[in-house]
Amino acid sequence: MAVELKGEILAVVATRDSSNKVGGGLPIFLAEDEEERQKLGLILSRALNAVAHDLENGVLIIVRH
């Protein structure tokens, strides 16, 4: 049975307070506050032709579906 990749996480955006919740081999963008996190998520999702998903713990993931 073949495994098909449906989507991929392109980047992570987190507030500095939430930075201990992220790690790994993805690009991680740290924002000073919630407003900057949302703005970075919007800009990255547009630039990467992807969607920002809020994990509701101070972390956004940018995913191409």
C-alpha positions as CSV (number, residue, x, y, z in Angstrom):
1,M,0.0,0.0,0.0
2,A,1.5,3.3,-1.1
3,V,1.5,6.3,1.3
4,E,0.5,9.6,-0.2
5,L,1.5,12.9,1.3
6,K,-1.6,15.1,1.4
7,G,0.0,18.3,2.7
8,E,3.2,19.6,4.1
9,I,4.1,21.9,6.9
10,L,6.3,24.7,5.4
11,A,7.0,26.9,8.5
12,V,6.1,27.6,12.1
13,V,5.3,30.9,13.6
14,A,5.3,31.2,17.4
15,T,5.4,33.9,20.0
16,R,8.6,34.1,22.1
17,D,6.6,32.8,25.1
18,S,5.7,29.7,23.1
19,S,9.1,29.1,21.5
20,N,9.7,26.2,23.9
21,K,6.8,24.3,22.2
22,V,8.5,24.2,18.7
23,G,11.6,22.7,17.2
24,G,12.8,20.5,14.5
25,G,13.9,21.0,10.9
26,L,11.3,23.6,9.8
27,P,11.8,27.3,9.5
28,I,10.6,28.8,12.8
29,F,9.7,32.5,13.0
30,L,9.4,34.1,16.4
31,A,7.1,37.0,17.0
32,E,7.2,39.4,19.9
33,D,3.4,39.3,20.5
34,E,0.1,37.9,19.2
35,E,-0.4,40.7,16.7
36,E,3.0,40.1,15.1
37,R,2.4,36.3,15.1
38,Q,-0.9,36.8,13.1
39,K,0.7,39.2,10.7
40,L,3.7,36.9,10.0
41,G,1.3,34.0,9.5
42,L,-0.7,36.0,7.0
43,I,2.3,37.2,5.0
44,L,3.9,33.7,5.0
45,S,0.7,32.0,3.9
46,R,0.3,34.4,1.0
47,A,4.0,34.2,0.0
48,L,4.1,30.4,0.1
49,N,0.6,29.9,-1.4
50,A,-0.4,28.0,1.7
51,V,-2.8,28.2,4.7
52,A,-2.0,29.2,8.3
53,H,-3.5,27.0,11.0
54,D,-3.7,28.3,14.6
55,L,-2.9,25.5,17.1
56,E,-4.3,27.8,19.8
57,N,-1.2,27.5,22.0
58,G,0.7,30.5,20.6
59,V,1.8,28.5,17.6
60,L,0.7,28.8,13.9
61,I,1.7,26.3,11.3
62,I,1.9,27.2,7.6
63,V,0.7,24.2,5.5
64,R,0.4,23.6,1.8
65,H,-2.5,21.2,1.2
